[in-house]
Amino acid sequence: MIGAPQIILIVVVLLLLFGGRKIPELMRGLGSGIKEFKNASKEDEAAPESDKKQ
């Protein structure tokens, strides 16, 4: 399990690597990537079986 000290260490390392201004931009990109992935998986589930076999 990840505890509070590990999370604090991860945040400090991220701040050192990317800086405070770059982190929100990285999180936005990560969020949009996850959103696109979910949309694509929903579209795949909605496709009829005949389309999946081709």
Summary of the structure (lengths in Angstrom):
residues: 54
radius of gyration: 18.3
end to end distance: 43.3
largest distance: 51.2
contacts: 94
relative contact order: 0.07
helix: 83%
strand: 0%
